[in-house]
């Protein structure tokens, strides 16, 4: 059974999608052991509570410096000993020591087709604002492993979403979530839980 920790900063819609996929059997051989947020007010913590999942808030605001926060986060994850860490809208830079310790065991969902509209400054609604400003016709979402760069780790899955002429950033954000994020994040977790994901030469091969 894959022991999964989900890390989130906001509402937790991707968390909810994972929970539903586990309950329905779309994700097999995996369980969420804990939800961690950096935001005490994150509705994701309430979602976890409603489903009987342990949850914790570890916020940088509660520590004198970022190094102390990083140490607390790493210590907590060491204690939980997850097989997989899922960043589902976690808007905090992941410490290098965490990335190296859990190499190829941390995945992230990004609301664009990487390498477009990703990297520093592209998160949340800013991604969709960038998409509309550039006038691209197809956007989407990407699930990738986390490495020391920003959105540069090996890509696991991608799913395209058409951009409409009358889209606003908010409307496009919702459609990307519904048509892509909530589909491919659970799928990626299921593939990993099934032992079907292998990283070779910086690229992912689905077995």
ABEGO torsion letter per residue (X at the ends): XBBBBBBBABAGAAAAAAAAAAAAGABBGBBBABBBBABAABAAAAAAAAAGBBBBBBBAAABABAAAAAAAAAAAAAAAGBABBBBBGBABBBBAAAAAAABGABBBBBABBOABGBEBGBBEAAAAAAAAAAGBABBEBBBBBBBABBGABBBABBBBBBBBAABBAAAAAAAAAAAAAAAAAAAAAAAAAAGABBBBGGBBBBX
